[in-house]
Amino acid sequence: MERIWGPVNGFYFAAYAAPVGDGDRYASYAKVCWTSPDSYWDADCAFKIFGGEKHRSLDAALTSVALYARNEVSCLPRHARTLAEQRQRFHIPIPRLFVASFLRHRAA
């Protein structure tokens, strides 16, 4: 089961949950993305999050990883939101985005 939502602080989220073991528990994963993805599997992600594998339902697994993802994004420095918005607006390749950001930060 997949869920995609956002933007939250300039980032989009793609989450995925699946049964593990005998199917009585569920694991969850999320990708924090620069732009709105079409699916979890095709997401252009900034980083990934593991939400655990002991959830009792698919909804509980997705809800848990959604909270983890929101918490991780809220801990990022303010400048991360600017980078995400620039990535969305101008489709700048990641290495170039970080180099430009670093040079602007060093000049300030």
C-alpha positions as CSV (number, residue, x, y, z in Angstrom):
1,M,0.0,0.0,0.0
2,E,1.3,3.5,-1.0
3,R,0.5,7.0,0.2
4,I,1.9,10.2,-1.3
5,W,1.4,13.7,0.2
6,G,2.9,17.1,0.6
7,P,4.4,19.6,0.4
8,V,5.4,19.8,4.1
9,N,8.1,22.4,4.6
10,G,8.9,22.3,0.9
11,F,9.2,18.5,0.7
12,Y,6.9,15.7,-0.5
13,F,6.5,12.3,1.0
14,A,6.0,8.9,-0.5
15,A,5.3,6.0,1.9
16,Y,5.0,2.3,1.4
17,A,3.8,-0.4,3.8
18,A,3.8,-4.2,3.3
19,P,3.3,-7.4,5.4
20,V,6.3,-9.1,6.9
21,G,6.9,-12.6,8.2
22,D,3.6,-14.5,8.4
23,G,1.7,-11.4,7.4
24,D,0.5,-10.6,10.9
25,R,2.8,-7.5,11.1
26,Y,3.6,-4.7,8.7
27,A,6.7,-2.8,7.8
28,S,6.8,0.8,6.6
29,Y,9.2,3.0,4.6
30,A,9.1,6.6,3.4
31,K,11.0,8.7,1.0
32,V,11.4,12.4,1.6
33,C,11.3,13.9,-1.9
34,W,12.3,17.1,-3.6
35,T,9.2,17.0,-5.9
36,S,5.8,15.4,-5.9
37,P,6.5,11.7,-7.0
38,D,4.2,9.6,-9.2
39,S,4.8,6.6,-7.0
40,Y,7.0,5.4,-4.1
41,W,9.2,3.5,-6.5
42,D,9.9,6.4,-8.9
43,A,10.5,9.0,-6.2
44,D,13.3,11.5,-6.6
45,C,14.2,11.4,-2.9
46,A,16.4,13.5,-0.7
47,F,16.6,10.7,1.9
48,K,14.7,7.6,3.1
49,I,13.2,6.6,6.4
50,F,12.4,3.1,7.9
51,G,9.3,3.2,10.0
52,G,9.7,-0.2,11.7
53,E,8.2,-3.6,11.1
54,K,6.0,-4.3,14.0
55,H,2.8,-2.5,13.1
56,R,-0.5,-4.3,13.4
57,S,-2.1,-2.9,10.2
58,L,-1.2,-1.2,6.9
59,D,-2.8,2.0,8.1
60,A,-0.8,1.9,11.4
61,A,2.4,1.3,9.5
62,L,1.7,4.3,7.1
63,T,0.7,6.6,9.9
64,S,3.8,5.7,11.9
65,V,6.2,6.4,9.1
66,A,4.3,9.6,8.2
67,L,5.0,10.9,11.7
68,Y,8.7,9.9,11.5
69,A,9.0,11.7,8.1
70,R,7.3,14.9,9.4
71,N,9.6,14.9,12.5
72,E,12.7,14.4,10.3
73,V,11.7,17.3,8.0
74,S,10.9,19.6,10.9
75,C,14.5,19.0,12.3
76,L,16.1,20.1,9.0
77,P,17.7,23.6,8.9
78,R,15.5,26.3,7.5
79,H,17.7,26.5,4.4
80,A,16.6,22.9,3.5
81,R,13.2,24.3,2.6
82,T,14.7,26.8,0.3
83,L,16.8,24.1,-1.4
84,A,13.6,22.0,-1.9
85,E,11.7,24.9,-3.4
86,Q,14.5,25.7,-5.8
87,R,14.7,22.1,-6.8
88,Q,11.0,22.1,-7.6
89,R,10.9,25.4,-9.3
90,F,14.0,25.2,-11.5
91,H,14.7,21.4,-11.7
92,I,18.3,22.0,-10.7
93,P,20.4,18.8,-10.5
94,I,21.2,17.9,-6.9
95,P,25.0,18.4,-7.0
96,R,24.7,21.8,-8.7
97,L,22.0,22.8,-6.1
98,F,24.3,22.0,-3.2
99,V,27.4,23.7,-4.8
100,A,25.4,26.9,-5.5
101,S,23.9,26.8,-2.0
102,F,27.4,26.3,-0.4
103,L,28.9,29.2,-2.4
104,R,26.0,31.5,-1.5
105,H,26.4,30.5,2.2
106,R,30.1,31.1,2.2
107,A,29.7,34.5,0.5
108,A,27.2,35.7,3.1
